[in-house]
Amino acid sequence: MSMTEIKPSSATLEKQRSASYSNINPGKIIRWTLLFMGGVVMVMPIVYMLSTSLKWPHEIYNLSIIPDEPTLENYIFVLEDGRFYKWFVNSLIIATATTVSAVLFDSMVGYTLCKFSFRGRMFVFIAILSTLMIPTEMLVIPWYIMARDFGWLNSYWGIMFPGMMTAFGTFLMKQFFESVPDDFLEAARIDGLNEFQIWWSVAMPLVTPALSALAIFVFLGNWTAFIWPLIVTNSPDLYTLPVGLTTFSVEQSVQWELIMTGAALATIPTLIVFLVFQRYIIRGVVMAGLKG
Amino acid sequence: MLGYRALSIKQKQVVWAWGFLALPVLFYSIIRFYPTFGAIVLSFQDWNLLGDKTWNGIENYQKLFADPVFWKVFSNTFLYLIIGTPLSLVFSFIVAYNLDKVRFMHGTIRALYFLPFMTSTVAMAWLWRWFYQPVPIGLFNNMLATMAIPQFPFLRSTFWALPSILAPALWAGLGFQIIIFMAGLRAIPNTYYEAARIDGVGPWTILWEITLPLLKPTIVFLVVFSSIGFLRIFDQVFNMTTNDPGGPLNSTKPLVLMIYDTAFNAFDMGYAAAQTVVLFTILLVVSLVQLRIMRSR
């Protein structure tokens, strides 16, 4: 209101006008160019990885990005080995199963802690939240002992069990369920839906953006997880992609074009997913980062 | 079912709530709380994974604090934090602040910076390890050679190995921080800027007096988040120094790698558990101190 009463001096008017008229000025061009160049530098390592994976061994010393004689020989070699295929499938199964489980349970717990009132609610919430302070590295030794005693070593379940639910996701979903109006749930209750149906068919569809944000985070986390799969598996058949890549690279030792091919195979899937779903992924990261 | 029907709506809700929570409560008790106490108890015991556990009081801790390797590892762990956190925050803020003002190809440039975040840490560790190799193999040294600059030791130097390992971690995390910073910048109401402009305040003053103070929640989050990440660094170190884990001469070894070695190569479980308790304490203290400092300012 009071803004309209302020009479801007002619100098500021001049400034505003020049700001709006000259959309392009040297400062802006320099800023854009520097930012763009910085971005190119950021992706250069990935470009070099892809380029080297397409080079013959004698060419990897060559600094040029485009190979003189591009070849798929490295990919054929690595894929014929057969193990990469297995590791890829292992990673895919494990990351997908953990993601489904974590998204379901985290949203169920988040919903319960947000929308139900019962004794002990705060206690459960604080207890779950407090586990965020415990680093995975503190738990790997007891988990290993537990996995050994129950015979879970070298199994999908052994790799997956620690990540079936996440405190971070529970907290995130609880925040998002706050925005679901209680009236909706009450109306469904009057219509005779039971609490499970209300959660599943009324509340869940209202928080799908949050669910996909959580899914992206959990999937990416499990896809790149390293220390726990490294500890819990020692049979190459059950390695995940990162653990397999480590073994493979140690084996190849100086054949960097093969190591780069392995690295590219581990990276390309997530890069494609990112390029296709860029908008959703960035929105998801923001949502998870700001609310979490 | 008759018993359930007789309940009031409120009581039914309580039944449902605990029904929903039954499995999760079990999960958090068995997979989170029990192992936490397990690790603490184990840290007061001596156990090689096969024989019997024997109590040895605070011997593990005494041994740890008397071990010069631990103090080397301790300072390495903090070096990752002290170099990594400020650098990554400053870089990502500069990019986010400028990118926020750019419209032309905004999405493309943002994607370029974000792409490394989507990669696999292990793959990137090997990629950078290749970069750091001496001539005629490594990319960086080959580039230096074409410019007639002497070789740089990177991973072979006890001084430069740690920053060399930190670089890919910093690089890969930048995109995430930029995105979070940009969201924080967007959340600042435009009216503040308009008011400042009407008052004729310069861009630097706006940055220091308006933007940064209003970004404080974002900065606090990123400082704590990235500090925890750097204190827990493992994947990069493990993969870039497989021929001599944590080397050369333990100059890159972080606490998590020491824990891994003690537990799964030396099978000294009690000693490793004591190290995890120390890690937990460090993380807790660092986060609390940071939150305290940043809140008060």
Boltz contact constraints between the chains, C-beta under 6 A:
constraints:
  - contact:
      token1: [A, 31]
      token2: [B, 98]
      max_distance: 6.0
  - contact:
      token1: [A, 32]
      token2: [B, 102]
      max_distance: 6.0
  - contact:
      token1: [A, 35]
      token2: [B, 98]
      max_distance: 6.0
  - contact:
      token1: [A, 35]
      token2: [B, 99]
      max_distance: 6.0
  - contact:
      token1: [A, 35]
      token2: [B, 109]
      max_distance: 6.0
  - contact:
      token1: [A, 36]
      token2: [B, 109]
      max_distance: 6.0
  - contact:
      token1: [A, 39]
      token2: [B, 109]
      max_distance: 6.0
  - contact:
      token1: [A, 39]
      token2: [B, 112]
      max_distance: 6.0
  - contact:
      token1: [A, 39]
      token2: [B, 113]
      max_distance: 6.0
  - contact:
      token1: [A, 42]
      token2: [B, 112]
      max_distance: 6.0
  - contact:
      token1: [A, 42]
      token2: [B, 113]
      max_distance: 6.0
  - contact:
      token1: [A, 43]
      token2: [B, 112]
      max_distance: 6.0
  - contact:
      token1: [A, 43]
      token2: [B, 115]
      max_distance: 6.0
  - contact:
      token1: [A, 45]
      token2: [B, 127]
      max_distance: 6.0
  - contact:
      token1: [A, 49]
      token2: [B, 127]
      max_distance: 6.0
  - contact:
      token1: [A, 61]
      token2: [B, 136]
      max_distance: 6.0
  - contact:
      token1: [A, 63]
      token2: [B, 142]
      max_distance: 6.0
  - contact:
      token1: [A, 105]
      token2: [B, 24]
      max_distance: 6.0
  - contact:
      token1: [A, 108]
      token2: [B, 20]
      max_distance: 6.0
  - contact:
      token1: [A, 109]
      token2: [B, 24]
      max_distance: 6.0
  - contact:
      token1: [A, 112]
      token2: [B, 17]
      max_distance: 6.0
  - contact:
      token1: [A, 112]
      token2: [B, 20]
      max_distance: 6.0
  - contact:
      token1: [A, 112]
      token2: [B, 21]
      max_distance: 6.0
  - contact:
      token1: [A, 116]
      token2: [B, 13]
      max_distance: 6.0
  - contact:
      token1: [A, 116]
      token2: [B, 17]
      max_distance: 6.0
  - contact:
      token1: [A, 118]
      token2: [B, 14]
      max_distance: 6.0
  - contact:
      token1: [A, 118]
      token2: [B, 17]
      max_distance: 6.0
  - contact:
      token1: [A, 128]
      token2: [B, 28]
      max_distance: 6.0
  - contact:
      token1: [A, 131]
      token2: [B, 32]
      max_distance: 6.0
  - contact:
      token1: [A, 134]
      token2: [B, 36]
      max_distance: 6.0
  - contact:
      token1: [A, 135]
      token2: [B, 283]
      max_distance: 6.0
  - contact:
      token1: [A, 137]
      token2: [B, 256]
      max_distance: 6.0
  - contact:
      token1: [A, 137]
      token2: [B, 259]
      max_distance: 6.0
  - contact:
      token1: [A, 137]
      token2: [B, 276]
      max_distance: 6.0
  - contact:
      token1: [A, 137]
      token2: [B, 279]
      max_distance: 6.0
  - contact:
      token1: [A, 138]
      token2: [B, 39]
      max_distance: 6.0
  - contact:
      token1: [A, 138]
      token2: [B, 276]
      max_distance: 6.0
  - contact:
      token1: [A, 138]
      token2: [B, 280]
      max_distance: 6.0
  - contact:
      token1: [A, 139]
      token2: [B, 35]
      max_distance: 6.0
  - contact:
      token1: [A, 141]
      token2: [B, 263]
      max_distance: 6.0
  - contact:
      token1: [A, 141]
      token2: [B, 272]
      max_distance: 6.0
  - contact:
      token1: [A, 141]
      token2: [B, 273]
      max_distance: 6.0
  - contact:
      token1: [A, 142]
      token2: [B, 35]
      max_distance: 6.0
  - contact:
      token1: [A, 142]
      token2: [B, 38]
      max_distance: 6.0
  - contact:
      token1: [A, 142]
      token2: [B, 39]
      max_distance: 6.0
  - contact:
      token1: [A, 143]
      token2: [B, 35]
      max_distance: 6.0
  - contact:
      token1: [A, 162]
      token2: [B, 31]
      max_distance: 6.0
  - contact:
      token1: [A, 165]
      token2: [B, 24]
      max_distance: 6.0
  - contact:
      token1: [A, 165]
      token2: [B, 27]
      max_distance: 6.0
  - contact:
      token1: [A, 195]
      token2: [B, 16]
      max_distance: 6.0
  - contact:
      token1: [A, 224]
      token2: [B, 120]
      max_distance: 6.0
  - contact:
      token1: [A, 224]
      token2: [B, 121]
      max_distance: 6.0
  - contact:
      token1: [A, 226]
      token2: [B, 122]
      max_distance: 6.0
  - contact:
      token1: [A, 226]
      token2: [B, 235]
      max_distance: 6.0
  - contact:
      token1: [A, 227]
      token2: [B, 234]
      max_distance: 6.0
  - contact:
      token1: [A, 242]
      token2: [B, 120]
      max_distance: 6.0
  - contact:
      token1: [A, 242]
      token2: [B, 122]
      max_distance: 6.0
  - contact:
      token1: [A, 245]
      token2: [B, 122]
      max_distance: 6.0
  - contact:
      token1: [A, 246]
      token2: [B, 122]
      max_distance: 6.0
  - contact:
      token1: [A, 246]
      token2: [B, 239]
      max_distance: 6.0
  - contact:
      token1: [A, 249]
      token2: [B, 126]
      max_distance: 6.0
  - contact:
      token1: [A, 250]
      token2: [B, 242]
      max_distance: 6.0
  - contact:
      token1: [A, 256]
      token2: [B, 130]
      max_distance: 6.0
  - contact:
      token1: [A, 259]
      token2: [B, 126]
      max_distance: 6.0
  - contact:
      token1: [A, 263]
      token2: [B, 123]
      max_distance: 6.0
  - contact:
      token1: [A, 263]
      token2: [B, 126]
      max_distance: 6.0
  - contact:
      token1: [A, 263]
      token2: [B, 127]
      max_distance: 6.0
  - contact:
      token1: [A, 266]
      token2: [B, 120]
      max_distance: 6.0
  - contact:
      token1: [A, 266]
      token2: [B, 123]
      max_distance: 6.0
  - contact:
      token1: [A, 267]
      token2: [B, 119]
      max_distance: 6.0
  - contact:
      token1: [A, 267]
      token2: [B, 120]
      max_distance: 6.0
  - contact:
      token1: [A, 267]
      token2: [B, 123]
      max_distance: 6.0
  - contact:
      token1: [A, 270]
      token2: [B, 118]
      max_distance: 6.0
  - contact:
      token1: [A, 274]
      token2: [B, 118]
      max_distance: 6.0
  - contact:
      token1: [A, 278]
      token2: [B, 111]
      max_distance: 6.0
  - contact:
      token1: [A, 282]
      token2: [B, 179]
      max_distance: 6.0
  - contact:
      token1: [A, 285]
      token2: [B, 179]
      max_distance: 6.0
  - contact:
      token1: [A, 286]
      token2: [B, 179]
      max_distance: 6.0
  - contact:
      token1: [A, 286]
      token2: [B, 183]
      max_distance: 6.0
  - contact:
      token1: [A, 289]
      token2: [B, 180]
      max_distance: 6.0
  - contact:
      token1: [A, 290]
      token2: [B, 183]
      max_distance: 6.0
